Amino acid sequence: MTDTAGQAPKPVALSLQGLSRQFGTFKALDSVSLDIEEGEFFTIVGPSGSGKTTLLRILAGLDQPTAGRLLLRGADITKMPPNKRPTAMVFQSLALFDHRSVGENVEFALKMRGRPKAERHARALELLDLVQLGHDYHARPVTQCSGGERQRVALARALASDPEILFFDEPLSALDYRLRKTLEVELRELQRRTGRTFVYITHSLEEAMVMSDRIGIMRDGGLVQIGTPAEIYGRPGDRFVARFMGEVNIFELNKGHLTAFDQNLPAGNRFMTAVINGHMVVRPEMLHPVQPEDGGVQFDVTVTEVFHLGSRVQLHLDSVAGQLVAELPASSPLRAGQTVRFGFDPALAHCVPE
């Protein structure tokens, strides 16, 4: 069987089957089911309290589900202790041994498994190359490493035991913006080079969009949508996902009628049959100044704020639909206080049900 692109589906590395976790009367996880493919970079995002950390702890064997099963290539590992699983985890705190050198940190898991010293040393040097730290780091005290270097040490230590799946618990959250962006790219490239399956938890939408093959959005203990970054951003399943995945303008749609602007969608528009009553999702980059002859949905706005964001500007607009957000190239001449005709092409928008 092949998918719509004509490619054979990848084997399933990790299968979550109805995982639930209850603490007293509070249900932290509610029957989560998901298949994660071999060699996939799968990221789980969600607001605080959505259950993503609880889920990761169960996947890593640090907690047990109240119900459900966890299968690794078809074998049930639900009750298998973490040290018996072919997996490794990189914690948010990194959990490095500050009294040991970089090399001793990297070699720790191999030492616990009784591997010979020469083998441990060779493997550590190999991994230091892989995470772009030189061999001279092997003897360096880990306390003399920068934040980014410590992240690389933690990653090398996780890879030392040759795990089949790596779990990450917001490992970049404490880093400054520039370093975080650098490590996002390096981590993605490392995952591709090693071919390992990565399961990543983050609250950062940018991290999820940059690194992931697929993203799972969590809310109230359940997965509400799973898809590629483009699918999640461009075709959110509901208003929660639309708002969670960045700035968005949402308009009420009633049988093809945009009530805020008192305008009907063009005849034959695909949304007329797809969504009868719901909401139209319009991303900021879809809004732009228009001329009457341009067609589409049009309305007058007053520019209230202009924020310069490098290569683009973000505009806050006052309209009959309330406050809207638009993004234009940095060369835009618009300034606060101007009244302008804005619009969008409804064929580029996405509609969600109530």
Secondary structure, 3 states (H helix, E strand, C coil): CCCCCCCCCCCEEEEEEEEEEEECCEEEEEEEEEEEECCCEEEEECCCCCCHHHHHHHHHCCCCCCEEEEEECCEECCCCCHHHCCEEEECCCCCCCCCCEHHHHHHHHHHHCCCCHHHHHHHHHHHHHHCCCCHHHCCCEHHHCCHHHHHHHHHHHHHHCCCCEEEEECCCCCCCHHHHHHHHHHHHHHHHHHCCEEEEEECCHHHHHHHCCEEEEEECCEEEEEECHHHHHHCCCCHHHHHHCCCCEEEEEECCEECCCCEECCCCCCHHHHCCEEEEEECHHHCEECCHHHCCEEEEEEEEEEEEECCEEEEEEEECCEEEEEEEECCCCCCCCCEEEEEECHHHCEEEEC
